[in-house]
Amino acid sequence: MQQPLISILIPFKNTAQFLSECLESILKQTYANWEVLVINDHSTDESLKVVQGFTEKDSRIKVFQNQGSGIIEALRTAYSKSQGNFITRMDSDDIMAPTKMEIMANSLMQSGKGHLAVGQVRYFSDRGISNGYERYEAWLNQLTQSGSNYSEIYKECVIPSPCWMVHREDLDKCDAFEPNRYPEDYDLTFRFYEKGVRCVPCKELLHYWRDYDSRTSRTSEHYDQNYFLDIKLHYFLKLDYDNSRPLVVWGAGNKGKTIAKGLLDKQIDFNWLCDNSNKIGKEIYGKEMFHYRFLEKLQNPQSIVTVANEEAQKAIRLYLDKLGQRSMRDFFFFC
């Protein structure tokens, strides 16, 4: 059977020291029918020269200048040049496992349209990986193994970027790279969720994430926590909020206050709960703080939980379970 063409979209900016390893990992793929659209996002180092060396070695690798500025514009440029039936993206500082394209393409061919191929990921770094990244990797891989990624979509980005592949028609159905909303990978994840594109479970390690101090996700303001919270609230209100039910916000830390501000700005009424005796009965932003058991007085509430402490999260989940409430219908963890 003819292998479908895979288009691999790669924005790059000043990653000359990593690009060779990235592109070599693509050349070593066991799946051969691919094209790489590499987009230069106004690099000032030797990145373009490195890529041009690869374009001379293999005609499947093509380089273009970003028609705008930034990752979203670079992805749009790459997508506009692509011809593939299947679409994936790659970061210019990461590495593919040799069977990545083969496993993901087979996954899509077997599952058909309306599905998203994903894979296990692993962080690597010259200086070691922080505990936070280790926990995120383990959490994400557990979701990917079962294909239950969307079950915790409001906590963090649940589609490993850039370790997904999708039919072109499905990406178009999700508006591809059109929205100007960062973080762009998290926004696309919500649009996959919105359109019902189902994740195919995967137990294979397919992608290696490189961590270093100047990585874009560490340095760009577009990946600050408030950008993530804005996306969560935007899609919650669009996709899962039932305005016929009383809305509750749990927690009065920084994330709770940010969500509360967002709701007040949109003139959406809510009840604010916590278990901090220093805050209960007082007002923040003109809203009285109630003890969490106030929830039991409300008729069929929906809860946004912004409490970050893991032990407190377990206690809250146990409490809500005992009340017969269900995750992703009655309560949503935003941490």
N, C-alpha and C positions, 0 to 999 in steps of 0.2 A: 504494500500500500504506500502511496506517495506521502512523504512526510510533509505536513503543513509548514508553511514558512513562519518562523518566529521573528518578530521585530523586537530588538533589545534597545531600549531608549536609555542613553547615558549622558546626562549633563555633567560637565566638569568645569572646575575653576581652581586653578593653582594647586593641582594635585599631581604634579609631575613625578614626584617621588614614589607614587603608588600606581600610576596608570599602567605601567608595563605589566605589573603583576596581575592587575585586574583583567587586562585584555588577553594576556597569556592564558588565564583561566578559562576564557571564552573559547580561545583557539583549541583548547584541550577537551572541549565538550564531546561526549560520545554521540550527540545529536548534531547533524551537519547542516541542516537546512535552516539557517538563520541569517539575519542581517543585523548589523550594529549601526545605529544612528548616534554618533557621538557629537555632542553640541558644546562648542566652546563658549562659555559664559564670561567672556571678556577676561581671560587669564592674562596675567602679567609675568608668569614664570615660563618654563620650558614645556609646559603641558601640550600645547598645540604641536610643537615639534615632535614630541614623543608619539602622539596619535598619528601624525602624518607618516611617521616611519612604519606604523602598522598598516595604514591604508595602502602603502606601496607593496607590502608583503601579501595582503589578502584583500581582494576586491569586495568581500562581504562587509568590510569595515569602511564606513563613510563618515566624513567629518564635515560639519557645517558651523557657521557662526550663529549664535543666538540672535534671533530677530528682535528680541526685547532684552530684558535684564532680569536675572534671578532664575530660580529652579523651575517655577511654574511656566514662565515664558520659554525656557529651554525645553521643557517637556512638550509644550505645544509645538515648538519648532520641530522637534524630533518626530512627534506623532504625524505632523503634516507631511513629512518626508517618507513615512513608513509604508510598506506594502504588505505586511504580514497578516495572516489569518489569526495568529495568536500574538498578543502583546504582553510584554513584560518590561520592567525597568531595572536598572542596575546603577549602583553608586560607584563612582570612579575610584574609590579608595578601598573597595571591598573585593572579595574573592568568591568565585563560584566553585562548588564541588563539581567534579568532572561529569557526573550524571544528572546535574540539575535540570538542564533543558529537556533531556530525554524523559525523566520521571514526570516533570510537570506537563509536558506535551501529551504523554500517554494518559495522564490523569484527565486532561481535558477531552481527549478523544474518546475515552471510555465513559466519561460522565455526560458529555454533550453540553450544549449551550445552557446558560443559566447557572453555570458553575465557575468557581474560582479555585485554581490550583494554588496551594500554599506549601511551605516546607519548613522543616526544623532549621533553626539558626544557632550560631555560636559566636560569642564575642571573642576577640583576641586582641592583644596589645603587648607592646614591648615592656610595659611597666606593670602588667597585671590588671585584673578586672575588679572593679569595686563591687561591694556586696549588693548595692542597689541594682547594678546591671546584671549580676548573677541571678538575682531574684526575678527580675523582669524576663530574662532569658528563659528561666525555668517555668515561670507562669505562662509565657507565650507559647512555649513548646508543648506544654500540657494541653492547652486549648487546641493547638494545631493537630496534635495527635488524635484528638477525638472529633475534630471539625466543629467544635462548639464555640468558635471564636466570638461570635456575636453575643454570647451569653453574658459577657462582661465588658461590652463595648464602651460603657460610660466610665470605666476605670482608667483605661489607657488604650493606646493604639493596639488593636488586636489582630491586625493583618501585618505580618512581618515584612517590613519594607527594607530593601526591595526584593522580596522573595514571594512574589505572586505572579500568576499568569492567567490571562483571561481571553475569551473570544473577542475579536474586534467589535462585533455587534453588541455584546454585553457592555463593553467599555463605553461605546457610543451611547447606549441606553442610559448609562450613569453620568453622561455629560463629560466623560474623559477628563481633560485637564482645564476645563473652562472656568470653574469658579476661582476667583482671586482670594482664596481663603487659606491661610497657613495655620497650622502645619498641613501641608498639602496631602501627605500620605494619610493622615488621620481623617481629613475631610473626605477623601476618596473612599476610605473604609466605611464611613457612614453612608455614603451614596450606594456602595455595594449592598449594605444592610437594608437601606431604604427600598431598593429595587428587587430585593429577594434573591440576590446572586449567592448561591450556597457554597460554603467552603468544603472542599473535598479533604477528608482526613489524610494526614501524612505523618509517617514515623521516621522518614529519612532526613538526615542532616544534609541540607542542600546549599546553605549560604553561610559565609563567614563575614561577620561584621567587624570592621577594624575600629578600635577606639583610640583616639589621641586628642590632645588638648585643642587643636585648631579645627576639629571636625565641625561641620556646619551646624549640626544639631546641638553642639555645645556653645557655639559662638554667636549665632544669629539671633537677633531679637524675636524673629518669627517663631522660635521654638521655646519662648518663655512660657511659664505655667499659665499665665492669663490667656494666652492664645488657645491653649487646650481647653480651658474652662469655657471660653466663649463658644467654641465648637460644640462642646457637650451640651451647653444650655440651648444653643440654636437648634440642634437636632432633637433634643428631648422635647422642646416645645412644639416642634414640627411633627415628630413621629410618634411619641409615646405619651405625651401629656393629654389628660382628659379634663377639659375645663369644667366639666360638670361635677368633678370631685374636688374636695378640699386639698390644697397642696401644702406639703410640709417640708421644711428644710431642717436637717439635723446638723448641729455643730456651728460654733461661732468663732472658729479660727479664721485664718486668712482666706481659705477656700470658701468657707461658709459665708463670710462677709462679701466676697466677690460675687457669689451666686445670688445672695440677697440683693446686692446693688443692681445686678442685672435684671432681676425680677421687678424691683421697684421702678427701674427705668422704663420697663415695658408695661408698668401699671398692672402687674399680675399680683393678686393678693395671695398671701401664704401665711402659715403659722411657723414660728421659729422655735425649735426645741433644743435643749441641751441637758447635761447632767451636772453642770458646773454651778455650785451653790452661790458663787460670787456673781453669777450673771442672771440666774433665775429671778424673775420679777423685775428686772431692770430693762431699759429700752436701748436698742442699738438701731440707728437710722430711723427712730420713731416707731420701731416694732418691739413689742414686749416679748421677752424670752420666757418660755414656759418649760416646766419640767417635762421630760420625755413621755411620762405617762399621760400627759394631756392628749396624746395621740388617741387613747382609748375613748375619748369623748367625741371624737370626730366620726362622721358617717362616711365610711368607705374612702379613706384618705389615700393619696399618693405621696410617697416620700422620696426626697433627694437626700442621700446621706453623704456628707462632706467630711466626716470624721476620719482622720488619717491613721490613727493608732490601730494596729492590727488586732490587738486584744479587744479593744473597744468595738471594732467592727464585728468580731465574732459574737460578742455579747448582744450587739444590736440585731444581728442576723437571727440569733437564737430567739430573741424577744419577738421579732416580727414573725418568725416561723410559728411561734406559739399562738400568735394572734390569727394564724391562718393566712398570712399574707405571702404573696409569691413574687420572687425576683423577676424583674423586667416586665412586670405588670403593675404591682403595687409599690415596689420600692426599687431604687436605682442607686447603686454605689458610684459616686463620682470620684472616689479615691481608691 
